[in-house]
Amino acid sequence: MAENGHQLFSLNPSTHPKPSRGGWNAAIFIIFVEVAERFAFFGLAGNLIMYLTNELHQPTAMAAKNVNLWMGVSSLFPLVGAVVADSYLGRFKTIIFSSSIYLMGMVLLCLSVSVVPPHYREAIFFVSLYILAVGEGGHKPCVQTFAADQFDEDSEEERKAKSSFFNWWYLAIVIAGTVASLVVIYIQDNVSWVIGYGVLAAVIAAGIILFLLGIKSYRKQGPLGEPVHCGGASVCRSGTEVAREGDA
């Protein structure tokens, strides 16, 4: 097949049999890392403005502006994370790296409210917030699609299992957000910010460990390859399509 002076050679995907891994036995571990991230996000975002006003002594208007800016940046980073996952690392590795970054940001957040000297506290706090935004950028676009990868759409039984799985998925997220909003925020307001943020860091660490327990059972899809420019048209190098230059 020739296009604009370049040949596209398609490899038959059927020559590469699908692995036998995946299914509920693999997908259940993915729920844990998603629940941990949502728990940490709601536990942090739900009371962030109170920390900025009560502890860092920012005016309410400035605190609201900083919270909105952080949430806006957190919403944009998944665009970058999706490109990185699809073109370079694949979903599994992106989840590992982004979750590790998220944990690093949460640990730094705990340090910023505890051992960091007061005159550095605000700067370190905001650095940790944006590290969390980077971590979420890789996590958010990959986890749900990676869970879907564990179910074979060509199998009627697995299609039904996937539908059931995502019902439990959303229920788990709702429960995580509710518990974080009620319990963690209560701890932050009435016990200690250090303990409150420490709980969030511990949950993230536990989620990563549980996710890694399923590493041998996951059905993984490699990166699709980076886009290359061919004769004015953009072609994606992947495992099923290879672009080569040649005469038409």
Disulfide bonds with the S-S distance in Angstrom:
none
